[in-house]
Amino acid sequence: MASSHSSSPVPPGSSSDVFFKKEVDSTKHIRTVQSLPDVCPKEPAVTDQHRWTVYHSKVNLPAALNDPRLAKRESDFFTKTWGLDFVDTEVIPSLYLPQISKEHFTLYQQEISQREKIHERCKTICPPKDTFDRTLLHTHDKSRTDLEQVPKIFMKSDFALDDSLTFNSVLPWSHFNTAGGKGNRDAASSKLLQEKLSHYLDIVEVNIAHQISLRSEAFFHAMTSQHELQDYLKKTSQAVKILRDKIAQIDKVVCEGSLHILRLALTRNNCVKVYNKLKLMATVHQTQPTVQVLLSTSEFVGALDLIATTQEVLQQELQGIHSFRHLGSQLCELEKLIDKMMIAEFSTYSHSDLNRPLEDDCQILEEERLVSLVFGLLKQRKLNFLETYSEEMIITAKNIIKQCVINKVSQIEEIDTDAIVKLADQMRMLNFPQWFDLLKDIFSKFTIFLHRVKATLNVIHSVVLSVLEKNQRTRELEEIAQQKDATKDNSLDTEVAYLTHEGMFISDTFSENELTPVAIDTTSQRNASPNSEPCSSDSVSEPECTTDSSSSKEQTSSSATPGGVDIVLNEDMKLTDSELGKLANNIQELLYSASDICHDRAVKFLMSRAKDGFLEKLNSTEFITLSRLMETFILDTEQICGRKSTSLLGALQSQANKFVNRFHEERKTKLSLLLDNERWKQADVPAEFQDLVDSLSDGKISLPEKKSGANEERKPAEVLIVGGQQYAVVGTVLLLIRIILEYCQCVDNIPSVTTDMLTRLSDLLKYFNSRSCQLVLGAGALQVVGLKTITTKNLALSSRCLQLIVHYIPMIRTHFEARLQPKQHNMLKHFDHITKDYHDHIAEISAKLVAIMDSLFDKLLSKYEVKAPVPSACFRNICRQMAKMHEAIFDLLPEEQTQMLFLRINASYKVHLKKQLSHLNVINDGGPQNGLVTADVAFYTGNLQALKGLKDLDLNMAEIWEQKR
């Protein structure tokens, strides 16, 4: 139809339609006979809109291809043909067809533009002939008028005689009703109806013939064009046949061999893939038996690696295999079982390692087994295995003490184990040497125990650090690989070939050929044993060598523990760096906890022995020995574990405080008893005390060892020589010095009690000062000891004893200062207060001696009369008393102190004499009274300077005279 339209001489439909419409409009008031409508291309005048005809094809053909269910109308034809699942795909432009743009038509447009101009000019000069003249128009109107005579019912699109209404309208039944003798009339009516219908047929045929006559030229032209088209198609068919023969020859000669090679290569690759897949399936089939074999030898890491690799293979390479649909869940259950087995195995290992005999020199039990267990637990993220080890440490520590006590008690025959059932009661039956040996044995066992724990934890720690280092190294390798991949992607050629063969791009075939050797190599590596021999599917070792390297992502590396065991690491360790770091810290804390456990058990052992006051009853030597043993154990555990535990140290400090309290109370009570029985008489100094003092001459305070044989041969001395000076002392002071040295020695032996000892020693020195003041200056000795009076000798001896203590206070201060922490040096102010109190006490004693003589002067000089004889009795008594005073104190006090004391006494004497002379109104006038007084004063001065040590004393007696006015 398209070809007939293009070759038809009929003028364009647009112009004829316009002309026809104008004529209709001009004659719309004149009723004329309408002819049949024109056929193609004009619309019919009378149409049935409900019935589709061939004339609607130009309008309804697109509508027939439209599917309102789809959004894209251009794809409706394909969806109607191939279903709703058909979707358009983007057509990839061909590399062998050029891209056509508007520039390709520029030359053609330039050439055809001139011809188009000439054609338009010709159309203007020679317009097309109007074939529709008035005659044709009149004929057309007449035909339409005749056609209107035909009833409209025959023009309906749904006209059908089988419809009763339509049939009754066309053939009324009244014409065929023969009843009532009307047969002739009915026959005439039927004949009339037949003629009427024949007339309608003639009108239609005439209009059809008229229309055919109008289109005859076009019809014959179409027929001619059809013959030409058939000739063209015949020639084209022959040309296509020749071309296909040539293409077939080219395909047979050039392409068929190459494509056959590609087809064979593809087939071979598929066969290799199928073979490798079947071989992999056979290997995976052996996973469970191999896991059982590995578990029987405690190879948990290998079993877990095998399970993980098999799971990865099932998900990546064997996904969808029906025969393996249950294998994944079975492997998951097996993995859970392995988790429980590893936890139980680690608990068993911990018990075996910690409870084996401590005499065994091997520090680590089955190091390879430990490394395997720890690595497997880390792989499965079972990070609570350290809690199991901690619980086992507590149980082992308890058992160590219990076993040591049992061994010790069994060796002592005095303990009746049948009568004393409880182990703690049996242990309390031990004396100090036996109990001390037991404690030493416990500490030694604890030290070995801590060494073992440290060695085991070091192995675990090294495994964790190896995994952490592997994670960091893996990240670095991944970053490097990403950089290399980015560089490689930028350098790839992006050209793609689109020639296809059996549904596959040739470029894909080449790529498959390139990748096939890599896949084969990977598969061969997967199925290769360490000796590069192929693994058979029925071999037990095949799954190991297969699945350990089946993942293309898996990389392995090795590191070594301190014990020399190689650790194989892979990428299945999913622990983060923070988790590994926290685990490493927990391992270190577990080592600290081991030390704390040992110390806690030792504290409980000590407390169980201290219930009956056993530790508080120890003497100084025993407690110092115990303290040194405990301090040694504390230092050993600190050196092993890296941190000092405080529980045992606190228990030692508590016991030390109790010891200090008892130590101080004993010595304070002893000093109190000594002072209460002291008669304040000069005592002989045994040789051992002189040696004790001599040992302090170099500034170091220490108690010398007793030399019984040498001391018995040496006689006691009258005085104590300290630094070249003689000290006359009472026996209490000698013992006090020894007690002070015991305090200092205790500080050296137990450094933890330094501050307590300093406080207690200060209290002791203050107590001696106050108590001696009460007894001597306060005359308490009269009632306590029963002395008749407190003499000047008692006072001088007390002062000299106080001076001896003051002499040693700086040395004691230096001793404590060297053993105190810098922040504790403020406690040394106690010695400053004590020194001041002692000096004040000494000054009070001196003042008391002066006061004694002052009262004597007041008593004697108040009765002094200036008269003969010379010297007077008053001055004789005064000189006699001064001589007694000198005799009492000269051997006790140093010469300088004696001179200073007599200067003070002389000053008091001058005051009283001056007062009495003023009372007697005796002046320095050279008279008789003045001469008598001068003679008495000269007698006093001569006697006083005649005393030992007072010869050079400047008495300056001239001040007794009032100056004459």
C-alpha positions, 0 to 999 in steps of 0.5 A, spaced: 500 500 500 505 504 501 508 503 494 501 504 491 501 511 494 507 513 492 506 512 485 499 514 484 497 520 480 491 522 484 493 529 487 495 529 495 489 528 499 490 535 503 488 539 497 482 534 495 479 534 502 479 542 503 476 542 496 471 537 498 469 540 504 468 547 501 463 544 496 459 540 502 459 547 506 456 551 500 451 546 498 449 543 505 442 546 505 441 542 498 439 535 499 442 531 494 443 524 493 450 522 496 454 517 493 459 512 496 465 514 499 471 514 496 476 509 498 483 510 500 486 515 502 480 519 504 475 518 510 468 515 508 462 519 509 458 514 512 462 510 517 461 505 523 465 507 529 464 500 532 467 496 527 474 496 525 476 495 517 482 496 513 481 503 513 483 504 520 489 501 519 493 507 519 490 510 525 489 503 529 496 500 527 500 504 533 494 503 538 494 495 536 502 495 539 500 499 545 500 496 552 497 500 557 500 496 562 507 499 560 510 505 561 515 505 555 510 505 549 516 503 544 517 496 547 509 494 547 510 490 541 516 486 544 512 485 551 506 482 547 510 477 543 515 475 549 511 477 555 512 482 561 519 480 563 522 482 556 526 489 558 530 493 553 537 492 553 542 498 551 545 496 545 553 497 545 555 501 539 559 497 534 567 498 534 566 497 526 561 501 524 562 509 524 558 514 528 554 518 523 553 525 525 550 531 521 556 533 518 556 527 514 550 530 510 553 536 509 555 535 502 549 531 500 545 537 503 549 542 499 548 538 492 541 537 493 539 544 495 540 547 488 535 541 485 530 543 491 530 550 489 528 548 481 523 543 483 519 548 487 520 553 482 517 548 477 511 547 482 509 554 482 510 555 474 506 548 473 501 547 478 497 540 479 491 539 475 485 539 479 481 532 477 475 534 481 471 538 476 464 540 476 462 534 473 465 529 477 463 533 483 456 533 480 456 525 479 459 525 486 453 528 489 448 524 485 452 518 487 451 520 495 444 522 494 442 515 491 446 512 496 442 515 501 436 511 499 439 505 502 437 504 509 442 506 514 441 499 517 445 496 512 451 501 513 451 498 520 458 495 522 454 490 527 449 488 521 447 481 522 441 477 519 442 472 525 439 478 530 432 477 530 431 485 530 435 486 524 432 480 520 425 483 522 427 490 520 430 487 513 424 482 512 418 483 515 414 477 517 407 481 514 410 479 507 410 472 508 403 471 512 399 467 508 393 466 513 386 469 511 386 468 503 391 473 502 396 469 499 397 473 492 398 480 496 403 477 500 407 474 494 406 481 491 409 484 497 415 479 497 416 480 490 416 488 491 421 487 497 426 483 493 426 488 487 427 493 493 433 489 495 435 488 488 435 496 487 439 497 493 444 492 491 444 496 484 445 502 487 451 500 491 454 496 485 454 502 481 457 506 487 463 501 487 464 501 480 464 508 480 469 509 485 473 503 482 473 507 475 475 513 479 481 509 482 483 505 475 489 509 474 492 508 481 490 501 481 493 499 474 499 503 476 499 499 483 499 492 479 505 495 475 509 497 481 507 490 484 510 487 478 516 491 478 517 490 486 517 482 484 522 483 479 527 487 484 525 482 490 527 476 485 534 480 483 535 481 490 534 474 492 539 472 487 544 477 490 543 475 497 544 467 495 550 469 491 553 473 497 551 468 502 555 462 498 561 467 498 560 468 506 559 461 507 566 459 503 569 465 507 566 462 514 569 455 512 576 457 509 577 463 514 573 463 521 571 455 522 577 453 524 579 459 529 572 458 532 573 451 532 579 452 536 576 457 541 570 452 542 575 446 543 579 451 548 572 453 552 570 446 552 577 444 555 576 449 560 569 447 562 572 440 563 578 442 567 573 446 571 568 440 572 574 436 574 577 441 579 570 442 582 569 434 582 576 433 585 574 439 590 568 436 592 571 429 593 576 433 598 571 436 602 567 430 603 573 428 607 573 434 611 569 430 617 574 424 617 580 428 617 577 433 623 576 427 627 583 425 626 586 431 628 582 432 634 584 425 636 591 428 636 589 434 639 590 438 633 585 443 634 588 449 630 589 445 624 581 442 625 579 449 626 583 451 620 580 445 616 573 447 618 573 454 616 577 453 609 571 448 608 566 453 610 569 458 605 569 453 600 562 451 601 560 458 600 564 460 594 566 454 590 561 449 592 555 453 593 548 450 591 551 443 591 545 439 593 549 433 596 553 438 601 546 442 603 547 439 610 555 439 611 555 447 613 551 446 619 554 439 621 561 443 621 558 449 625 556 443 630 563 440 630 566 447 631 562 448 637 564 441 640 571 443 638 570 450 642 568 445 648 574 441 647 579 446 647 576 449 654 576 442 657 583 441 654 586 448 657 583 446 664 586 440 664 593 443 661 592 448 667 591 443 672 597 438 670 602 444 669 600 447 676 600 441 680 606 437 677 611 436 683 615 443 684 621 439 684 621 438 677 626 443 673 622 444 667 618 450 667 613 449 661 609 443 660 608 441 653 609 448 650 607 446 643 600 443 646 600 450 650 601 454 644 596 450 640 591 451 645 592 458 646 592 459 638 585 455 637 582 459 643 584 466 640 581 463 633 575 462 636 575 468 640 574 464 647 578 470 651 575 467 658 580 462 658 585 466 663 579 466 668 580 458 668 587 459 669 586 464 675 582 459 678 587 453 678 592 458 680 588 459 687 587 452 688 594 450 687 596 455 692 592 452 697 594 445 695 602 448 696 601 450 703 596 444 705 602 439 702 607 443 706 604 443 712 602 436 712 610 434 710 612 438 716 607 435 721 609 428 719 616 429 720 615 431 728 614 425 732 611 430 738 605 431 735 599 426 735 596 427 729 590 422 732 589 426 737 589 433 734 585 432 727 585 439 724 591 441 720 591 448 723 591 445 730 597 441 728 601 447 725 600 451 731 603 445 735 610 447 732 615 451 735 618 457 732 624 454 729 620 448 726 614 453 724 620 458 721 622 452 717 615 451 714 614 458 712 621 458 709 619 452 705 612 455 703 616 461 700 620 457 696 615 453 693 611 459 692 617 462 688 618 456 684 610 456 683 611 463 680 616 462 676 612 456 672 606 461 672 610 467 669 613 462 664 607 459 662 604 466 661 610 469 657 608 463 652 601 466 652 603 473 651 608 471 646 602 468 642 598 474 643 603 479 641 605 475 634 597 475 632 597 482 634 604 483 629 601 479 624 594 483 624 598 490 623 603 486 618 597 484 614 594 491 614 600 494 611 600 488 605 593 490 604 594 497 603 600 496 598 596 491 594 590 496 594 596 501 591 598 496 586 591 494 584 589 502 583 596 502 579 594 496 575 587 498 573 589 505 570 594 501 565 589 496 563 586 497 556 579 498 555 577 496 548 572 490 548 570 486 542 563 484 540 564 479 536 560 473 539 560 465 538 555 461 541 552 466 546 559 468 549 564 474 547 570 472 544 574 477 548 571 473 554 573 467 551 580 470 551 580 472 558 578 465 560 584 462 557 588 467 560 585 466 567 585 458 566 592 457 568 591 461 574 585 457 576 589 451 574 595 453 578 590 455 584 587 448 584 593 445 583 596 449 589 590 447 593 590 440 591 598 439 592 601 436 598 608 440 601 612 435 597 608 438 591 605 431 590 598 431 588 593 429 593 588 423 592 581 424 594 581 418 599 588 420 602 587 423 609 592 428 608 589 431 602 583 435 606 589 438 610 593 440 604 587 442 600 583 446 605 589 450 608 590 454 602 584 453 598 582 460 600 585 465 595 585 470 600 589 466 606 596 468 607 600 464 612 606 467 616 610 464 622 613 466 628 616 463 634 615 463 642 621 464 647 621 457 648 622 456 640 616 453 638 614 456 631 607 459 631 603 459 624 598 464 623 593 466 618 588 471 616 582 467 620 584 471 626 578 476 627 580 479 633 581 487 633 588 490 635 584 493 641 582 486 643 589 483 643 592 489 647 586 488 652 588 481 652 595 482 653 594 487 659 590 481 662 595 476 661 600 481 665 594 483 670 594 475 671 601 475 673 600 480 678 594 476 680 598 470 681 603 474 686 597 477 690 594 470 690 601 467 693 601 473 698 594 472 700 595 465 702 601 466 706 597 472 710 592 467 711 597 462 714 600 467 718 594 469 721 592 462 723 598 462 727 597 468 730 591 467 733 594 464 740 598 471 740 604 466 737 607 472 733 606 477 738 610 473 743 617 473 739 623 476 741 627 481 737 631 476 734 626 471 732 621 477 729 627 480 725 629 473 722 621 472 720 621 480 718 627 479 713 624 472 711 618 475 709 621 481 706 626 477 702 620 473 699 616 480 697 622 482 693 623 475 690 615 476 688 616 483 685 622 481 681 618 475 678 612 479 677 614 486 676 609 489 681 610 489 689 604 485 692 601 489 698 597 484 702 603 480 705 607 487 706 601 489 710 600 483 714 608 484 716 607 491 717 601 490 722 605 485 725 611 489 726 606 495 729 604 490 734 611 488 735 613 495 736 608 496 741 610 490 745 617 492 744 616 499 746 612 497 752 617 492 755 622 497 754 618 503 757 616 498 763 623 496 764 626 503 764 620 505 769 622 499 774 629 502 773 628 509 775 623 507 780 629 503 784 634 508 782 638 511 788 641 516 784 648 514 786 654 513 781 655 506 778 661 503 775 661 502 768 662 495 765 667 493 760 661 491 755 658 498 756 664 502 754 665 497 748 658 499 746 660 506 747 666 506 743 663 502 737 659 509 736 665 513 736 665 513 728 657 515 727 654 508 726 649 505 731 650 498 732 650 493 737 656 489 738 657 482 739 658 480 746 665 477 748 663 474 754 670 471 756 674 478 754 669 482 759 670 477 765 677 479 765 676 487 764 674 490 771 669 495 771 671 503 770 668 508 775 666 513 769 664 512 762 669 515 757 665 518 751 669 522 746 674 524 750 670 526 756 668 523 762 661 521 764 659 519 771 652 516 770 647 512 774 646 504 772 639 506 769 642 511 764 647 505 761 641 501 760 637 507 757 643 507 752 643 500 750 635 501 749 636 506 745 641 502 741 636 497 740 631 502 737 636 504 732 638 497 731 630 495 730 630 500 725 635 497 721 632 490 721 625 492 720 625 499 715 618 499 715 617 501 722 622 507 722 616 512 723 613 508 729 620 507 732 622 514 732 615 516 735 616 510 740 623 512 742 621 520 742 616 518 747 621 513 751 626 519 751 621 524 754 619 519 759 626 518 762 626 526 762 620 527 765 620 521 770 628 523 772 625 530 773 620 528 778 624 523 782 630 528 783 628 535 782 621 534 784 624 529 790 620 524 788 625 519 790 624 520 797 618 517 797 619 512 791 626 509 793 626 512 800 632 517 800 633 521 806 634 527 802 636 530 795 643 532 795 647 536 790 651 530 788 644 527 786 643 533 782 649 533 779 649 526 777 642 527 774 645 533 770 651 529 767 646 523 765 642 528 761 648 531 758 650 524 756 643 523 752 643 529 749 650 528 746 647 522 743 641 525 740 644 528 734 647 521 732 640 518 733 637 524 729 642 522 723 641 515 724 633 516 723 634 521 718 638 516 713 632 511 713 626 516 713 623 518 706 624 525 704 616 527 706 617 524 713 623 528 715 618 533 718 618 528 724 625 529 726 622 535 729 621 531 735 628 530 737 629 538 737 623 538 742 627 533 746 633 536 746 630 543 748 627 539 754 633 536 756 637 543 756 631 546 760 632 540 765 639 541 765 639 548 766 633 547 772 638 543 775 644 548 775 639 553 777 637 548 783 644 548 785 645 555 785 639 556 789 641 551 794 647 555 795 643 562 795 639 560 800 645 558 804 648 565 803 642 568 805 641 564 812 649 565 813 650 572 811 644 575 814 647 574 821 654 577 819 657 582 823 663 586 822 667 584 828 673 580 830 676 575 830 678 575 822 676 571 819 669 571 822 665 564 823 660 566 818 665 566 812 668 560 815 661 556 814 661 559 807 667 557 805 666 550 808 659 549 804 663 552 798 668 546 799 663 541 800 659 543 794 665 543 790 667 536 792 660 533 791 660 536 783 667 536 781 668 529 780 661 529 776 661 535 772 666 537 767 671 543 769 668 548 765 661 547 768 664 547 775 667 554 773 660 556 770 656 554 776 661 557 781 661 563 778 653 563 778 654 561 786 659 567 787 654 572 784 649 570 788 654 570 794 656 578 792 649 580 792 647 577 799 654 580 802 652 587 798 645 587 801 648 585 808 653 590 808 648 596 806 644 593 811 650 594 816 652 601 813 659 598 812 662 602 806 669 602 803 672 608 807 678 605 809 675 604 816 676 599 821 670 595 819 672 596 812 678 592 814 675 587 817 670 586 811 676 586 806 680 581 811 673 576 810 672 577 803 680 575 802 679 569 806 673 567 802 677 568 795 683 565 797 679 559 800 675 558 793 680 559 788 684 554 792 679 549 790 681 544 784 679 547 778 677 554 780 684 557 781 684 562 775 677 563 777 675 571 776 671 572 782 671 580 782 669 581 789 670 589 788 663 589 786 661 588 793 662 595 796 658 601 794 662 607 791 663 612 796 658 618 794 
